[in-house]
Amino acid sequence: MANIKNKTTKLLHSLVELAILKNLEADGRLSFAVLGERLGISKTPCWNKVQDLQNSGVIEAYSARINPGKLGLTIRALVHVVVNFSHYKEFEQAIVAHPNARSCHAVTGEYDYVLEILARDIQEFDQLLRENLSQLPGVERFNTSISTRMVKQDGPYTQML
């Protein structure tokens, strides 16, 4: 009987934690009072559960979603890169420090990395490719696709559970 109670308690805790994550994913600025009210728990237990999620690394950070177009960054490109394997560490260090690289994914397949690069306009992007990205350590070749529009961005992780 104790085993069933433990499983039920764990399930209820995980359902509350999932509800917290869903709410914070939709609006990371929710107060603990509002969040607790939505979940049917008081502010203090809500705060404790959020702290547990932060301390365990499930919640990594809170941030604002910024519209790059409003900052003048109108070109978004996906750059598929082949890197000489003996230089992958130097390439990764360089791309982490690169101000125009929004993200970098190590991938399987024909290419080694996929970069998301932002630029003000096509001329700036062309200059980045020719004078900067092509000169990063180990770059052998790359293929570029310009994004014409964002169809989906930042899909909620909690929908995937």
MARBA-3410 file (N, C-alpha, C, O; in Angstrom, 1 decimal):
161
0.8,-1.2,0.0,0.0,0.0,0.0,0.9,1.3,0.0,0.6,2.2,-0.7 ~ 2.0,1.2,0.8,2.9,2.4,0.8,3.5,2.7,-0.5,3.7,3.8,-0.9 ~ 3.8,1.6,-1.3,4.4,1.8,-2.6,3.4,2.5,-3.5,3.9,3.4,-4.3 ~ 2.1,2.1,-3.5,1.1,2.8,-4.3,1.0,4.3,-3.9,0.9,5.2,-4.8 ~ 1.1,4.6,-2.6,1.0,5.9,-2.2,2.2,6.7,-2.6,2.0,7.9,-3.1
3.4,6.2,-2.6,4.6,6.8,-3.0,4.5,7.1,-4.5,4.9,8.2,-5.0 ~ 4.0,6.2,-5.3,3.9,6.4,-6.8,2.9,7.5,-7.0,3.1,8.3,-7.9 ~ 1.8,7.5,-6.3,0.7,8.5,-6.5,1.3,9.9,-6.1,1.0,10.9,-6.8 ~ 2.0,10.0,-5.0,2.6,11.2,-4.6,3.6,11.7,-5.6,3.6,12.9,-6.0 ~ 4.4,10.9,-6.1,5.4,11.3,-7.2,4.7,11.7,-8.4,5.1,12.7,-9.0
3.6,11.0,-8.8,2.8,11.4,-10.0,2.2,12.8,-9.8,2.3,13.6,-10.7 ~ 1.7,13.0,-8.6,1.1,14.4,-8.4,2.1,15.4,-8.4,1.9,16.5,-8.9 ~ 3.3,15.2,-7.8,4.4,16.1,-7.8,4.8,16.4,-9.2,5.0,17.6,-9.6 ~ 4.9,15.4,-10.1,5.4,15.6,-11.4,4.3,16.3,-12.2,4.7,17.1,-13.1 ~ 3.0,16.1,-12.0,2.0,16.8,-12.7,2.0,18.3,-12.3,1.8,19.2,-13.2
2.3,18.6,-11.0,2.4,20.0,-10.6,3.6,20.6,-11.2,3.5,21.8,-11.7 ~ 4.7,19.9,-11.2,5.9,20.5,-11.8,5.7,20.7,-13.3,6.2,21.7,-13.9 ~ 5.0,19.8,-14.0,4.7,20.0,-15.4,3.9,21.2,-15.6,4.1,21.9,-16.6 ~ 2.9,21.4,-14.8,2.0,22.5,-14.9,2.8,23.8,-14.7,2.6,24.8,-15.3 ~ 3.7,23.8,-13.7,4.6,25.0,-13.5,5.4,25.3,-14.7,5.5,26.4,-15.2
6.0,24.2,-15.3,6.8,24.4,-16.5,6.0,25.0,-17.7,6.4,25.9,-18.4 ~ 4.8,24.4,-17.9,3.9,24.9,-19.0,3.6,26.4,-18.8,3.6,27.1,-19.7 ~ 3.3,26.7,-17.6,2.9,28.1,-17.3,4.1,29.1,-17.5,4.0,30.1,-18.0 ~ 5.3,28.7,-16.9,6.5,29.5,-17.0,7.0,29.6,-18.5,7.6,30.6,-18.9 ~ 6.8,28.5,-19.2,7.2,28.5,-20.6,6.4,29.5,-21.4,6.9,30.2,-22.3
5.1,29.6,-21.1,4.3,30.6,-21.8,4.5,32.0,-21.3,4.4,32.9,-22.1 ~ 4.9,32.2,-20.0,5.1,33.5,-19.4,6.0,33.4,-18.3,5.6,33.1,-17.1 ~ 7.3,33.6,-18.5,8.3,33.5,-17.5,8.3,34.6,-16.4,9.1,34.5,-15.5 ~ 7.4,35.6,-16.6,7.3,36.7,-15.7,6.2,36.5,-14.7,5.9,37.4,-13.9 ~ 5.5,35.4,-14.7,4.5,35.1,-13.7,5.0,35.2,-12.3,6.0,34.7,-12.0
4.2,35.9,-11.5,4.5,35.9,-10.0,4.2,34.6,-9.4,3.4,33.8,-10.0 ~ 4.8,34.3,-8.3,4.6,33.0,-7.6,3.1,33.0,-7.1,2.5,31.9,-7.1 ~ 2.6,34.1,-6.8,1.2,34.2,-6.3,0.2,33.8,-7.5,-0.7,33.0,-7.3 ~ 0.4,34.4,-8.6,-0.4,34.0,-9.8,-0.2,32.6,-10.2,-1.2,31.9,-10.5 ~ 1.0,32.2,-10.3,1.3,30.8,-10.7,0.7,29.8,-9.7,0.1,28.8,-10.1
0.9,30.1,-8.4,0.3,29.2,-7.4,-1.2,29.1,-7.5,-1.9,28.1,-7.4 ~ -1.9,30.3,-7.7,-3.3,30.4,-7.9,-3.8,29.5,-9.1,-4.8,28.8,-9.0 ~ -3.1,29.6,-10.2,-3.4,28.8,-11.4,-3.3,27.3,-11.1,-4.1,26.5,-11.6 ~ -2.4,26.9,-10.2,-2.1,25.5,-9.9,-2.9,25.0,-8.7,-2.9,23.8,-8.4 ~ -3.6,25.9,-8.0,-4.3,25.6,-6.8,-3.4,25.3,-5.6,-3.8,24.5,-4.7
-2.3,25.9,-5.5,-1.4,25.8,-4.4,-1.0,27.2,-3.9,-1.1,28.2,-4.7 ~ -0.6,27.3,-2.7,-0.2,28.7,-2.2,1.2,29.1,-2.7,1.9,28.3,-3.4 ~ 1.5,30.3,-2.5,2.7,30.9,-3.1,4.0,30.3,-2.6,4.9,30.0,-3.4 ~ 4.1,29.9,-1.3,5.3,29.3,-0.8,5.6,28.0,-1.3,6.8,27.7,-1.8 ~ 4.7,27.0,-1.4,5.0,25.7,-2.0,5.3,25.9,-3.5,6.1,25.2,-4.0
4.6,26.9,-4.1,4.9,27.1,-5.5,6.4,27.6,-5.7,7.1,27.1,-6.6 ~ 6.8,28.5,-4.9,8.2,29.0,-4.9,9.2,27.9,-4.7,10.2,27.8,-5.4 ~ 8.8,27.0,-3.7,9.7,25.9,-3.4,9.9,25.0,-4.6,11.0,24.5,-4.9 ~ 8.8,24.7,-5.3,8.8,23.8,-6.4,9.6,24.4,-7.6,10.4,23.7,-8.3 ~ 9.4,25.7,-7.8,10.2,26.4,-8.8,11.7,26.4,-8.5,12.5,26.2,-9.3
12.0,26.6,-7.2,13.4,26.5,-6.8,14.0,25.2,-7.0,15.1,25.0,-7.5 ~ 13.2,24.1,-6.7,13.7,22.7,-7.0,14.0,22.5,-8.5,14.9,21.9,-8.8 ~ 13.1,23.1,-9.3,13.3,22.9,-10.8,14.5,23.7,-11.2,15.2,23.3,-12.1 ~ 14.8,24.8,-10.6,16.0,25.6,-11.0,17.2,24.9,-10.4,18.2,24.8,-11.2 ~ 17.2,24.5,-9.2,18.4,23.8,-8.6,18.7,22.5,-9.3,19.9,22.1,-9.4
17.7,21.8,-9.9,18.0,20.5,-10.5,18.4,20.8,-12.0,18.8,19.8,-12.7 ~ 18.3,22.0,-12.5,18.8,22.3,-13.8,17.7,22.2,-14.9,17.9,22.4,-16.1 ~ 16.5,21.9,-14.5,15.3,21.8,-15.4,15.1,23.2,-16.0,14.9,23.4,-17.2 ~ 15.0,24.2,-15.1,14.8,25.6,-15.5,16.3,26.1,-15.5,16.9,26.2,-14.4 ~ 16.7,26.5,-16.7,18.1,27.0,-16.8,18.2,28.5,-16.6,19.2,29.0,-16.0
17.2,29.2,-17.1,17.3,30.7,-17.1,16.0,31.3,-17.5,15.1,30.6,-17.9 ~ 15.9,32.6,-17.3,14.7,33.3,-17.7,15.2,34.4,-18.7,16.3,35.0,-18.4 ~ 14.5,34.7,-19.7,15.0,35.7,-20.7,13.8,36.3,-21.4,12.7,35.9,-21.4 ~ 14.1,37.4,-22.1,13.2,38.1,-22.9,13.3,37.6,-24.4,14.4,37.4,-24.8 ~ 12.2,37.5,-25.1,12.3,37.2,-26.5,12.4,38.5,-27.3,11.5,39.3,-27.2
13.4,38.7,-28.0,13.7,39.9,-28.7,13.5,39.7,-30.2,13.9,38.7,-30.8 ~ 12.8,40.7,-30.8,12.6,40.6,-32.3,13.8,41.1,-33.0,14.0,42.3,-33.0 ~ 14.5,40.3,-33.7,15.8,40.7,-34.4,15.5,41.7,-35.5,16.3,42.6,-35.7 ~ 14.4,41.6,-36.1,14.0,42.6,-37.2,13.9,44.0,-36.7,14.2,45.0,-37.4 ~ 13.4,44.1,-35.5,13.3,45.5,-34.8,14.6,46.1,-34.5,14.8,47.3,-34.2
15.6,45.2,-34.4,17.0,45.7,-34.2,17.8,45.9,-35.5,19.0,46.2,-35.5 ~ 17.1,45.7,-36.6,17.7,45.9,-37.9,18.4,44.6,-38.4,19.1,44.7,-39.5 ~ 18.2,43.5,-37.8,18.8,42.2,-38.2,17.8,41.5,-39.1,17.0,40.7,-38.6 ~ 17.8,41.8,-40.4,16.8,41.3,-41.3,17.1,40.1,-42.1,16.2,39.4,-42.7 ~ 18.4,39.6,-42.0,18.8,38.4,-42.7,19.1,37.3,-41.7,19.9,37.5,-40.8
18.4,36.2,-41.8,18.6,35.0,-41.0,19.0,33.9,-42.0,18.2,33.6,-42.9 ~ 20.2,33.3,-41.7,20.6,32.3,-42.6,21.0,31.0,-41.8,21.5,31.1,-40.7 ~ 20.9,29.9,-42.5,21.4,28.6,-41.9,22.6,28.3,-42.8,22.5,28.1,-44.0 ~ 23.7,28.2,-42.1,25.0,27.9,-42.8,25.4,26.5,-42.4,25.7,26.3,-41.2 ~ 25.5,25.6,-43.4,26.0,24.2,-43.1,27.5,24.2,-43.4,27.9,24.6,-44.5
28.2,23.8,-42.4,29.7,23.9,-42.5,30.4,22.5,-42.4,30.0,21.7,-41.5 ~ 31.4,22.3,-43.2,32.3,21.2,-43.1,33.6,21.7,-42.5,34.2,22.7,-43.0 ~ 34.0,21.1,-41.4,35.2,21.5,-40.7,36.2,20.3,-40.7,35.9,19.2,-40.5 ~ 37.5,20.7,-41.0,38.6,19.7,-40.8,38.5,19.2,-39.4,38.7,20.0,-38.5 ~ 38.4,17.9,-39.2,38.2,17.4,-37.8,39.3,17.8,-36.9,39.1,17.9,-35.7
40.5,17.9,-37.4,41.6,18.2,-36.5,41.5,19.6,-35.9,42.3,20.0,-35.0 ~ 40.6,20.4,-36.4,40.4,21.8,-36.0,39.1,22.1,-35.3,38.7,23.3,-35.2 ~ 38.3,21.0,-35.0,37.0,21.3,-34.5,36.9,22.1,-33.2,36.0,22.9,-33.0 ~ 37.9,21.9,-32.3,37.9,22.6,-31.0,38.1,24.1,-31.3,37.4,25.0,-30.7 ~ 39.0,24.4,-32.2,39.2,25.9,-32.5,38.0,26.5,-33.2,37.7,27.6,-33.0
37.4,25.7,-34.1,36.2,26.2,-34.8,35.1,26.5,-33.8,34.5,27.6,-33.8 ~ 34.9,25.5,-32.9,33.8,25.7,-31.9,34.1,26.9,-31.0,33.2,27.7,-30.7 ~ 35.3,27.1,-30.6,35.7,28.3,-29.8,35.4,29.6,-30.5,34.9,30.5,-30.0 ~ 35.8,29.6,-31.8,35.6,30.8,-32.6,34.1,31.1,-32.8,33.7,32.2,-32.8 ~ 33.3,30.1,-33.1,31.9,30.3,-33.4,31.2,30.7,-32.1,30.2,31.5,-32.1
31.6,30.2,-30.9,31.0,30.6,-29.7,31.2,32.1,-29.4,30.3,32.7,-28.9 ~ 32.3,32.6,-29.8,32.7,34.0,-29.6,32.2,34.9,-30.7,32.2,36.1,-30.6 ~ 31.6,34.3,-31.8,31.2,35.1,-33.0,29.9,35.9,-32.7,28.9,35.2,-32.3 ~ 30.0,37.2,-32.8,28.8,38.0,-32.5,27.5,37.7,-33.4,26.4,38.0,-32.9 ~ 27.7,37.3,-34.6,26.6,37.1,-35.5,26.0,35.7,-35.5,25.0,35.4,-36.1
26.7,34.8,-34.8,26.2,33.4,-34.7,25.1,33.3,-33.6,25.5,33.4,-32.4 ~ 23.9,33.1,-33.9,22.8,32.9,-33.0,22.9,31.6,-32.3,22.6,31.4,-31.1 ~ 23.2,30.5,-33.1,23.3,29.2,-32.6,24.2,28.4,-33.5,24.5,28.7,-34.6 ~ 24.7,27.3,-32.9,25.6,26.4,-33.7,25.2,25.0,-33.2,25.3,24.7,-32.0 ~ 24.9,24.1,-34.1,24.6,22.7,-33.8,25.6,21.8,-34.5,25.9,21.9,-35.7
26.2,20.9,-33.7,27.0,19.8,-34.3,26.0,18.8,-34.8,25.1,18.4,-34.0 ~ 26.2,18.4,-36.0,25.2,17.5,-36.7,25.8,16.3,-37.3,27.0,16.2,-37.5 ~ 25.0,15.3,-37.6,25.4,14.2,-38.4,25.1,14.4,-39.9,24.3,15.3,-40.2 ~ 25.7,13.6,-40.7,25.3,13.8,-42.2,26.5,14.4,-42.9,27.6,14.3,-42.6 ~ 26.1,15.0,-44.0,27.1,15.6,-45.0,27.9,16.7,-44.4,29.1,16.9,-44.7
27.3,17.5,-43.5,27.9,18.6,-42.8,28.2,18.3,-41.4,27.7,17.4,-40.8 ~ 29.2,19.1,-40.8,29.5,18.9,-39.4,28.8,19.8,-38.5,28.5,19.5,-37.3 ~ 28.4,21.0,-38.9,27.7,22.0,-38.1,26.7,22.7,-38.9,26.8,22.8,-40.1 ~ 25.6,23.2,-38.2,24.7,24.1,-38.8,24.6,25.3,-37.9,24.4,25.2,-36.7 ~ 24.9,26.5,-38.6,24.9,27.7,-37.8,23.7,28.5,-38.2,23.2,28.5,-39.3
23.2,29.3,-37.2,22.2,30.3,-37.5,22.9,31.6,-37.4,23.4,32.0,-36.3 ~ 22.9,32.3,-38.5,23.7,33.6,-38.6,22.7,34.7,-38.9,21.8,34.6,-39.7 ~ 22.8,35.8,-38.2,22.0,37.0,-38.4,22.8,38.1,-38.9,24.0,38.3,-38.5 ~ 22.3,38.9,-39.8,23.0,40.1,-40.4,21.9,41.2,-40.7,20.7,40.9,-40.8 ~ 22.4,42.4,-40.8,21.6,43.5,-41.1,20.9,43.5,-42.5,19.8,43.8,-42.7
21.8,43.1,-43.5,21.3,43.0,-44.9,22.1,42.0,-45.6,23.1,41.4,-45.1 ~ 21.8,41.8,-46.9,22.5,40.8,-47.7,23.9,41.1,-47.9,24.8,40.3,-48.0 ~ 24.2,42.4,-48.0,25.6,42.8,-48.2,26.5,42.5,-47.0,27.6,42.0,-47.1 ~ 25.9,42.8,-45.8,26.7,42.4,-44.6,26.8,40.9,-44.5,27.9,40.5,-44.1 ~ 25.8,40.2,-44.8,25.9,38.7,-44.8,26.9,38.2,-45.7,27.7,37.3,-45.4
26.9,38.7,-47.0,27.9,38.3,-47.9,29.3,38.6,-47.4,30.2,37.8,-47.6 ~ 29.5,39.7,-46.8,30.8,40.1,-46.3,31.2,39.1,-45.1,32.4,38.7,-45.0 ~ 30.2,38.8,-44.3,30.5,37.8,-43.2,31.0,36.5,-43.8,31.9,35.9,-43.3 ~ 30.3,36.0,-44.8,30.7,34.7,-45.4,32.1,34.8,-46.0,32.9,33.9,-45.7 ~ 32.3,35.8,-46.8,33.6,35.9,-47.5,34.8,36.2,-46.7,35.9,35.6,-46.8
34.6,37.2,-45.8,35.8,37.7,-45.0,35.9,37.1,-43.6,36.9,37.3,-43.0 ~ 34.8,36.5,-43.1,34.9,36.1,-41.7,34.6,34.6,-41.5,35.5,33.9,-41.1 ~ 33.4,34.1,-41.8,33.1,32.7,-41.6,34.0,31.8,-42.4,34.4,30.7,-41.8 ~ 34.3,32.1,-43.6,35.2,31.3,-44.4,36.6,31.2,-43.8,37.3,30.2,-44.2 ~ 36.9,32.1,-43.0,38.3,32.1,-42.4,38.4,31.5,-41.0,39.4,31.5,-40.4
37.3,31.0,-40.5,37.3,30.4,-39.2,38.1,29.2,-39.2,38.3,28.5,-40.3 ~ 38.7,28.8,-38.1,39.7,27.6,-38.1,39.0,26.4,-38.6,37.9,26.0,-38.1 ~ 39.7,25.7,-39.5,39.2,24.4,-40.0,38.1,24.4,-41.0,37.8,23.3,-41.6 ~ 37.5,25.5,-41.4,36.4,25.5,-42.4,37.0,25.1,-43.7,37.9,25.7,-44.3 ~ 36.3,24.1,-44.3,36.7,23.6,-45.6,35.7,24.0,-46.6,36.1,24.5,-47.7
34.4,24.0,-46.3,33.4,24.5,-47.2,32.1,24.7,-46.4,31.9,24.2,-45.3 ~ 31.2,25.4,-47.0,29.9,25.6,-46.4,28.8,25.8,-47.5,29.1,26.2,-48.7 ~ 27.6,25.6,-47.1,26.4,25.8,-48.0,25.4,26.7,-47.2,25.2,26.4,-46.0 ~ 24.9,27.6,-47.8,24.0,28.6,-47.1,22.6,28.6,-47.6,22.4,28.5,-48.8 ~ 21.7,28.7,-46.7,20.2,28.9,-47.0,19.8,30.1,-46.3,19.9,30.2,-45.1
19.1,31.0,-47.0,18.6,32.2,-46.4,17.1,31.9,-46.0,16.4,31.4,-46.8 ~ 16.8,32.2,-44.8,15.4,32.0,-44.3,14.5,33.1,-44.8,14.8,34.3,-44.7 ~ 13.4,32.7,-45.5,12.5,33.7,-46.0,11.5,34.1,-45.0,11.0,35.2,-45.0 ~ 11.2,33.2,-44.0,10.3,33.6,-42.9,10.4,32.4,-41.9,10.7,31.3,-42.2 ~ 10.1,32.8,-40.7,10.1,31.9,-39.6,8.7,31.3,-39.5,7.7,32.0,-39.3
8.6,29.9,-39.6,7.3,29.3,-39.6,7.0,28.9,-38.1,5.8,29.0,-37.7 ~ 7.9,28.4,-37.4,7.7,28.1,-36.0,9.0,28.4,-35.3,10.1,28.1,-35.7 ~ 8.8,29.0,-34.1,10.0,29.4,-33.3,9.7,29.0,-31.8,8.6,29.2,-31.3 ~ 10.7,28.5,-31.2,10.6,28.2,-29.7,9.4,27.4,-29.3,8.6,27.8,-28.4 ~ 9.1,26.3,-30.0,8.0,25.5,-29.6,8.2,25.0,-28.2,9.3,24.7,-27.8
7.1,24.9,-27.4,7.2,24.6,-26.0,7.7,23.2,-25.8,7.2,22.2,-26.4 ~ 8.7,23.0,-25.0,9.2,21.7,-24.7,8.2,20.8,-24.0,8.1,19.6,-24.2 ~ 7.3,21.5,-23.2,6.4,20.7,-22.4,5.3,20.0,-23.3,4.7,19.0,-22.9 ~ 5.1,20.5,-24.5,4.2,19.8,-25.4,4.8,18.5,-25.9,4.1,17.6,-26.4 ~ 6.1,18.3,-25.8,6.8,17.2,-26.3,6.8,16.0,-25.3,7.2,14.9,-25.6
6.4,16.3,-24.1,6.4,15.3,-23.0,5.1,14.4,-23.1,5.0,13.5,-22.3
END
